[in-house]
Amino acid sequence: MKEIEVFIDTEEIAEFFFHELTKRGYVPTEEELEEIADIMFEYLIEKCIIDEDSEEG
């Protein structure tokens, strides 16, 4: 299996969830969105879909 490099931005995740939730009639707070984005990021790490890179460029 080929390995690819993917960059995951929790702000981008939060924005995605904001748009999807508002389309469905929910209006989350900024704090709720940050929590959802963090949970999603942790889920991706736990499932080995991504590796957390401790190196900041």
N, C-alpha and C positions, 0 to 999 in steps of 0.2 A: 504494500500500500504506500502510495506517495504521500509525503508529509508536505503540508503547505503552511505558510505563515499567515496568521490571521490576527488582526488587532481588534480587540473588543473594548469599546468605550462605554462606561456605565452611564454617562450623560446621554449618549445616543440610545442606549437601552431605555432610559427613563423617558426620553422624547417619544420613542416608538410606543411604549406602553400608554403614555398620555393620550396620543392620538387614537390608539385602539380602544382604550377605555371610554374616552369621550364619545366615540362613534357608537358605543353601546349604552350610552346614557349615564356613565359614571363620571364624576368630577373629582379626581384624586388631588390631594394637596401635594405641594412640592416635597414635603417630608415623606409622604407615603410613596411617591414615585422613586425617591432615592432608596428607600427600603426595598421596594420591588426590584429595582435595578441591581442592588447589592445581592439580593437573594438569587436573582437570575444568574449573575456572575458566579456566585458560589456553586450553584447547581451545575453550570457548565464545567467548572473545575472538578467537582465531585464525580461527574460522569466521564471525566478524562476527555472531554471534547476539546478543552483548551488547557494549557499550562499557564500558571501565573508567572509572568516574567518580572523578576525583581529588579531588572536592569532598566533604568530610565535613561533614554537617549537624550 
